[in-house]
Amino acid sequence: MSIFLNAQSKVIVQGMTGSEGSKHTRRMLGAGTQIVAGVNPRKAGTAVDFDATPIGWNADQREAGMVTVPVYGTVTEAKAATGATVSVVFVPPAFTKSAVIEAVDAGLELIVVITEGVPVADSAEFFTYAQQKGVRLIGPNCPGIITPGQSNVGITPPDITGPGRIGLVSKSGTLTYQMMYELSDIGFSTCIGIGGDPVIGTTHIDALEAFEADPDTDLVVMIGEIGGDAEERAAAYIKEHMTKPVVGYVAGFTAPEGKTMGHAGAIVSGSAGTAAAKKAALEAVGVQVGKTPSQTAQLARELLK
């Protein structure tokens, strides 16, 4: 089992023929993802060949396998031709809003927005639109989602860990990767990097709810960071709804007040949004919070025993 993404998910790449889209399409294919189409109005009717040899496999383990991915002019055309239900967006910030709205209008079920630097007003508009249409949105400014051994949509390195029974939701892409590495011997059901912008499509609470309902997730690791009140709201949700253990980590204990740190949403104002306040809120509802990512991983190990 997994949440939001599995081996049967058929994926469209918006911006597949660009440098980033092309590079990460190859990586996603190497992780076993079913990439069925790319979208670029200027290159409709063409196709791109990718080496889909699994990431981390030596040439003598498996011969390189080429996959030809067709390019369509619109998401609607790509969906009609392939039956895709997922799109991953690798387009510049100025065009992200129109790309997401196009994917929503095409009737896709999940849209993963990797793009960084999307104007907050645009994010608010396309998130609201997706929500009204019942479409799951992850991002923007995120590494995406991976169900190890099944599918990887985004830029997460696919060979850090294998399948297992831990769920991971994180604001930080880098800390997503580190936690996957720290607990790689146990493995993960699904790992989601939700992004650190002020407006994001999927929240900690959305992921916690899905992991709680997933029979193959035994424990959830939740990584937060300074800024906003998402972690405090997640703590309230955990108190009322979670029966599975949750382990937490909050990045930013040494961040100076009033300075944006890394993500557009990672800013402390007065006493609001501090790492200490978030840690206290989580611990008040029984969540064990590590002082470092490594200590957080150790807490998860102990609870799984």
ABEGO torsion letter per residue (X at the ends): XBBGBBAABBBBBBGAABAAAAAAAAAAAAAGBBBABBBBAAABGBBBBBBABBBGBBAAABBBBBBBBBBBABAAAAAAAAGBABBBBBBBAAAAAAAAAAAAAAGBABBBBABBGBBAAAAAAAAAAAAAAGBBBBOBGBAEBBBBGABBBEABBAAABBBBABBBBBABAAAAAAAAAAAAAAEBABBBBAEABABBABBAAAAAAAAAABAABABBBBBBBBEEAAAAAAAAAAAAABABBBBBBBBGAABBBGBBBGBAABBBBEABGBAAAAAAAAAAAGBBBBABAAAAAAAAAAAAX
